[in-house]
């Protein structure tokens, strides 16, 4: 549970630097806070799920690895691009977790038949 909250706080510090001047490159520390905060939150979330439900969310762990990969390749990118890449990763994870990517599911708002 601590990793979830710590990840949010670390991410907020990184986002403060990214918002300050989005067109400039982030320092290594700011980029690590931005990407590492998201990764820390996601790993904490996966660990919490493993502890409570007993299953490991491979998608969440993969998203955390993607956030660290964005840190590794993002040195030459402006802050807004790093933030956009992280947004795509989280958006894909949310889509996967919501079940919208599962084939054969009814469309949202479709009437259920019994």
C-alpha positions, 0 to 999 in steps of 0.5 A: 500500500505504501508503494501506491501512495509513494508513487503518486507523490513521486509522480507529482514531483516529476509532473511539477517539473514537466509542467513548468516548461513542457518544451524543454528536456527534463533532467534525469531526476525529473524524468526519473520522478515522472516515470519512476513514480508511475512505475512505483505506483503500478508495482505497488498496485500489482503487489496489493492485488497479489496480496489481497486477491492472490493473482498477479496482474501481468498487464500492470507489471508490463505497464510499469516496465514500459514506464521505466523504458520511457525513462531510459529512452526519453533523455532526448525527448521534450517533457510533453513527449515523455508525458504523452508516452506515459499517458498512452501507457496508462490509457492502454492499461485502463482500456485493458483493465476495463475489458474493452479490449476483450473480443466478444464483449457487448458494446457499452450501453447494449441491452443485456439479454437473459 
